[in-house]
Amino acid sequence: QVQLVESGGGLVQPGGSLRLSCAASGSGSSNAILAWYRQAPGKQRELVADITSGGRTSYKDSVKGRFTIDRDNPKNMVYLQMNSLKPEDTAMYYCNLRLVYANGDQLYWGQGTQVTVSS
């Protein structure tokens, strides 16, 4: 069993910054792929960034250069540093943990934290 607890969302002005945090617990979480997804009202959930247990990262094109995902393996934490925020970044952000197996993946989700970018 894996549990994910997110924090750090809020209301910010365009151009501002937020740092999202996610604490992962449960067996197997230290070897998992960690990711941040987001979902705006009326839109599909989309992958924003992910990071492997070894620290390799990947980003959605629209956030490259503005967002940074990192993880602290000893603390079982994953972060999303969001800079130069734009109104189109407004969404519910979800922490995701993926356990990869030969016969399929196991996905776990946090409860979501709201990010609103507005003037």
Buried (B, 14 or more C-beta within 10 A) or exposed (E): EBEBEBEBBEEBEEEBEBEBBBBBEBEEBEEBBBBBBBBBEEEEBEEBBBBBEEEEBBBBEEBEEBBBBBBEBEEBBBBBBBBEBBEEBBBBBBBBBBBEEEEEEEEBBBEBBEBBBEE
